[in-house]
Amino acid sequence: MPRPQELIAVAVRNLEREVPALARLKIVVRLELKGRGDVQVFRVRLPAPEVSKGEPDDARLEVAMSRSVFNRWAEKGHVADWRDAYDHGDVRVTGDPEVRKLIGTVIERHLARAQLRKAH
């Protein structure tokens, strides 16, 4: 089983591959993964990504989810899966409202374009 840092990097690269506009985002994210009685915090710098364990002091976004949700979508999940998890409250995003709005808009536009392609 891959280390958490490696799995986080895979998840980020997969999302960037699916939504190339996200790959241009330069930001530090605090990622909190909650397990059974355990909470792990990671600093994720985009776009590379660079992942390290520990509390970041320069994060503009904070993403929190259970370890089981993360493990489910990290390698095989798509943007639509992550959005559904967010919509159902399985993923919580806080932080800079402007950055949250920008990412939300980029994702919604991507999903709308994908839906149009399926309709044709």
MIDOSE-1310 file (N, C-alpha, C; in nm, 2 decimals, decimal comma, always signed):
residues 120
mprp	+0,08/-0,12/+0,00/+0,00/+0,00/+0,00/+0,09/+0,12/+0,00; +0,06/+0,22/-0,09/+0,14/+0,34/-0,09/+0,13/+0,43/+0,03; +0,24/+0,50/+0,06/+0,24/+0,59/+0,17/+0,13/+0,70/+0,15; +0,08/+0,76/+0,25/-0,02/+0,87/+0,24/+0,02/+0,98/+0,15
qeli	+0,15/+1,02/+0,16/+0,20/+1,13/+0,08/+0,20/+1,10/-0,07; +0,23/+0,97/-0,10/+0,23/+0,93/-0,24/+0,09/+0,92/-0,29; +0,00/+0,87/-0,21/-0,14/+0,86/-0,25/-0,20/+1,00/-0,27; -0,17/+1,10/-0,19/-0,21/+1,24/-0,21/-0,16/+1,29/-0,34
avav	-0,04/+1,27/-0,37/+0,02/+1,32/-0,49/-0,05/+1,26/-0,62; -0,08/+1,13/-0,61/-0,15/+1,06/-0,72/-0,29/+1,12/-0,74; -0,36/+1,15/-0,63/-0,49/+1,21/-0,63/-0,49/+1,35/-0,70; -0,39/+1,43/-0,66/-0,38/+1,56/-0,71/-0,34/+1,56/-0,86
rnle	-0,25/+1,47/-0,90/-0,21/+1,46/-1,04/-0,33/+1,41/-1,12; -0,41/+1,32/-1,07/-0,53/+1,27/-1,15/-0,63/+1,38/-1,17; -0,65/+1,46/-1,06/-0,74/+1,58/-1,08/-0,69/+1,68/-1,17; -0,56/+1,71/-1,17/-0,50/+1,80/-1,26/-0,51/+1,75/-1,40
revp	-0,49/+1,62/-1,42/-0,50/+1,57/-1,56/-0,64/+1,58/-1,61; -0,74/+1,56/-1,53/-0,88/+1,56/-1,57/-0,92/+1,71/-1,59; -0,88/+1,80/-1,51/-0,91/+1,94/-1,52/-0,78/+2,02/-1,53; -0,73/+2,04/-1,65/-0,60/+2,10/-1,67/-0,59/+2,24/-1,60
alar	-0,70/+2,31/-1,60/-0,70/+2,45/-1,54/-0,66/+2,45/-1,39; -0,68/+2,33/-1,32/-0,64/+2,32/-1,18/-0,49/+2,31/-1,17; -0,42/+2,26/-1,28/-0,28/+2,25/-1,27/-0,21/+2,38/-1,27; -0,27/+2,49/-1,31/-0,21/+2,62/-1,31/-0,23/+2,69/-1,17
lkiv	-0,30/+2,63/-1,08/-0,32/+2,69/-0,95/-0,20/+2,68/-0,86; -0,15/+2,79/-0,81/-0,04/+2,79/-0,72/-0,09/+2,82/-0,58; -0,09/+2,72/-0,50/-0,15/+2,74/-0,36/-0,10/+2,63/-0,27; -0,11/+2,66/-0,14/-0,08/+2,56/-0,04/-0,22/+2,52/+0,03
vrle	-0,24/+2,39/+0,04/-0,36/+2,34/+0,10/-0,33/+2,26/+0,22; -0,41/+2,28/+0,32/-0,40/+2,19/+0,44/-0,50/+2,08/+0,43; -0,45/+1,96/+0,42/-0,53/+1,84/+0,41/-0,54/+1,76/+0,54; -0,66/+1,74/+0,59/-0,68/+1,67/+0,71/-0,75/+1,54/+0,68
lkgr	-0,69/+1,43/+0,72/-0,75/+1,30/+0,70/-0,78/+1,24/+0,83; -0,90/+1,21/+0,86/-0,95/+1,16/+0,99/-0,97/+1,01/+0,97; -0,91/+0,93/+1,06/-0,92/+0,79/+1,07/-0,98/+0,75/+1,20; -0,98/+0,62/+1,23/-1,03/+0,58/+1,36/-0,94/+0,63/+1,48
gdvq	-0,99/+0,74/+1,54/-0,92/+0,79/+1,65/-0,79/+0,86/+1,62; -0,76/+0,88/+1,49/-0,64/+0,94/+1,44/-0,67/+1,05/+1,34; -0,59/+1,16/+1,35/-0,60/+1,27/+1,25/-0,46/+1,29/+1,20; -0,45/+1,29/+1,06/-0,32/+1,32/+1,00/-0,34/+1,45/+0,92
vfrv	-0,24/+1,54/+0,93/-0,25/+1,67/+0,86/-0,13/+1,67/+0,77; -0,16/+1,72/+0,65/-0,05/+1,73/+0,54/-0,05/+1,87/+0,48; +0,06/+1,91/+0,44/+0,08/+2,03/+0,36/+0,10/+1,99/+0,22; +0,01/+2,04/+0,13/+0,01/+2,01/-0,01/+0,03/+2,14/-0,09
rlpa	+0,15/+2,15/-0,15/+0,17/+2,27/-0,23/+0,15/+2,23/-0,38; +0,07/+2,31/-0,44/+0,03/+2,29/-0,58/+0,11/+2,39/-0,67; +0,14/+2,36/-0,79/+0,09/+2,26/-0,87/+0,18/+2,13/-0,88; +0,29/+2,12/-0,82/+0,38/+2,01/-0,84/+0,33/+1,87/-0,83
pevs	+0,26/+1,82/-0,74/+0,24/+1,87/-0,60/+0,36/+1,82/-0,51; +0,38/+1,90/-0,40/+0,48/+1,87/-0,30/+0,40/+1,84/-0,17; +0,41/+1,72/-0,12/+0,33/+1,68/-0,01/+0,42/+1,65/+0,11; +0,39/+1,71/+0,23/+0,47/+1,68/+0,35/+0,37/+1,67/+0,46
kgep	+0,41/+1,59/+0,56/+0,33/+1,57/+0,68/+0,36/+1,68/+0,77; +0,25/+1,73/+0,83/+0,27/+1,84/+0,93/+0,17/+1,96/+0,90; +0,16/+2,04/+1,00/+0,07/+2,15/+1,00/+0,13/+2,27/+0,92; +0,07/+2,31/+0,80/+0,12/+2,42/+0,72/+0,08/+2,55/+0,79
ddar	+0,17/+2,65/+0,78/+0,14/+2,78/+0,83/+0,11/+2,88/+0,72; +0,11/+2,83/+0,59/+0,09/+2,92/+0,48/-0,03/+2,87/+0,39; -0,12/+2,78/+0,45/-0,23/+2,73/+0,37/-0,34/+2,83/+0,35; -0,39/+2,84/+0,22/-0,50/+2,93/+0,19/-0,63/+2,85/+0,19
leva	-0,62/+2,72/+0,18/-0,74/+2,63/+0,18/-0,72/+2,52/+0,28; -0,83/+2,48/+0,34/-0,83/+2,36/+0,43/-0,93/+2,26/+0,38; -0,88/+2,14/+0,35/-0,97/+2,03/+0,31/-0,97/+1,92/+0,42; -1,09/+1,88/+0,46/-1,09/+1,78/+0,56/-1,19/+1,67/+0,52
msrs	-1,15/+1,54/+0,54/-1,23/+1,43/+0,51/-1,19/+1,31/+0,58; -1,27/+1,21/+0,58/-1,23/+1,08/+0,65/-1,13/+1,01/+0,56; -1,05/+0,93/+0,62/-0,95/+0,86/+0,55/-1,01/+0,76/+0,45; -1,13/+0,70/+0,49/-1,20/+0,61/+0,40/-1,25/+0,67/+0,28
vfnr	-1,30/+0,79/+0,29/-1,34/+0,87/+0,17/-1,22/+0,90/+0,08; -1,12/+0,94/+0,14/-1,00/+0,97/+0,06/-0,95/+0,85/-0,01; -0,94/+0,74/+0,06/-0,88/+0,61/+0,00/-0,97/+0,57/-0,11; -1,10/+0,59/-0,10/-1,20/+0,54/-0,20/-1,17/+0,62/-0,34
waek	-1,15/+0,75/-0,33/-1,14/+0,83/-0,45/-1,00/+0,86/-0,49; -0,90/+0,84/-0,41/-0,76/+0,89/-0,44/-0,71/+0,84/-0,58; -0,71/+0,71/-0,60/-0,65/+0,66/-0,72/-0,75/+0,65/-0,84; -0,87/+0,62/-0,82/-0,97/+0,60/-0,93/-1,08/+0,70/-0,94
ghva	-1,08/+0,79/-0,85/-1,19/+0,89/-0,85/-1,18/+1,00/-0,95; -1,29/+1,05/-0,99/-1,29/+1,16/-1,09/-1,35/+1,28/-1,02; -1,34/+1,39/-1,09/-1,38/+1,52/-1,04/-1,53/+1,51/-0,99; -1,61/+1,44/-1,07/-1,75/+1,43/-1,04/-1,77/+1,35/-0,90
dwrd	-1,69/+1,25/-0,88/-1,69/+1,18/-0,75/-1,66/+1,27/-0,64; -1,55/+1,35/-0,65/-1,51/+1,44/-0,54/-1,62/+1,54/-0,52; -1,68/+1,59/-0,63/-1,79/+1,69/-0,61/-1,91/+1,63/-0,53; -1,94/+1,51/-0,57/-2,05/+1,44/-0,50/-2,02/+1,42/-0,35
aydh	-1,90/+1,39/-0,32/-1,85/+1,37/-0,18/-1,86/+1,50/-0,11; -1,83/+1,61/-0,18/-1,84/+1,75/-0,12/-1,99/+1,78/-0,10; -2,07/+1,75/-0,20/-2,21/+1,78/-0,19/-2,28/+1,71/-0,08; -2,23/+1,59/-0,05/-2,29/+1,51/+0,06/-2,23/+1,53/+0,20
gdvr	-2,13/+1,62/+0,20/-2,07/+1,66/+0,33/-1,96/+1,57/+0,37; -1,91/+1,48/+0,28/-1,80/+1,39/+0,31/-1,67/+1,46/+0,30; -1,66/+1,57/+0,23/-1,54/+1,65/+0,21/-1,58/+1,79/+0,25; -1,50/+1,85/+0,34/-1,53/+1,99/+0,39/-1,41/+2,08/+0,34
vtgd	-1,45/+2,19/+0,28/-1,35/+2,28/+0,23/-1,37/+2,42/+0,30; -1,27/+2,47/+0,36/-1,28/+2,61/+0,42/-1,15/+2,69/+0,38; -1,15/+2,81/+0,41/-1,04/+2,90/+0,38/-1,08/+3,02/+0,29; -0,98/+3,07/+0,22/-1,00/+3,19/+0,14/-1,12/+3,17/+0,04
pevr	-1,23/+3,26/+0,06/-1,35/+3,25/-0,02/-1,33/+3,27/-0,17; -1,23/+3,36/-0,20/-1,20/+3,38/-0,34/-1,15/+3,26/-0,41; -1,06/+3,19/-0,34/-0,99/+3,07/-0,40/-1,10/+2,96/-0,41; -1,18/+2,95/-0,30/-1,29/+2,84/-0,31/-1,38/+2,87/-0,42
klig	-1,42/+3,00/-0,44/-1,51/+3,03/-0,55/-1,44/+3,00/-0,69; -1,32/+3,04/-0,70/-1,24/+3,01/-0,83/-1,24/+2,86/-0,86; -1,20/+2,78/-0,76/-1,19/+2,64/-0,79/-1,33/+2,58/-0,82; -1,43/+2,62/-0,74/-1,57/+2,58/-0,77/-1,61/+2,61/-0,91
tvie	-1,59/+2,73/-0,96/-1,62/+2,77/-1,09/-1,55/+2,69/-1,20; -1,42/+2,66/-1,18/-1,34/+2,58/-1,27/-1,40/+2,44/-1,28; -1,43/+2,38/-1,17/-1,49/+2,25/-1,16/-1,62/+2,24/-1,23; -1,71/+2,33/-1,19/-1,85/+2,33/-1,25/-1,84/+2,35/-1,40
rhla	-1,76/+2,44/-1,45/-1,74/+2,45/-1,60/-1,69/+2,33/-1,66; -1,60/+2,26/-1,60/-1,54/+2,14/-1,65/-1,66/+2,03/-1,66; -1,73/+2,02/-1,55/-1,84/+1,92/-1,55/-1,95/+1,95/-1,65; -1,98/+2,08/-1,67/-2,08/+2,12/-1,77/-2,03/+2,09/-1,91
raql	-1,90/+2,11/-1,94/-1,85/+2,08/-2,07/-1,85/+1,93/-2,10; -1,82/+1,85/-1,99/-1,82/+1,71/-2,00/-1,96/+1,66/-2,03; -2,06/+1,72/-1,97/-2,20/+1,68/-1,99/-2,24/+1,71/-2,13; -2,20/+1,83/-2,19/-2,23/+1,86/-2,32/-2,17/+1,76/-2,42
rkah	-2,05/+1,72/-2,40/-1,98/+1,62/-2,48/-2,06/+1,49/-2,49; -2,11/+1,45/-2,37/-2,19/+1,33/-2,36/-2,32/+1,34/-2,44; -2,38/+1,46/-2,44/-2,51/+1,48/-2,51/-2,49/+1,47/-2,66; -2,37/+1,50/-2,71/-2,36/+1,50/-2,86/-2,33/+1,37/-2,90
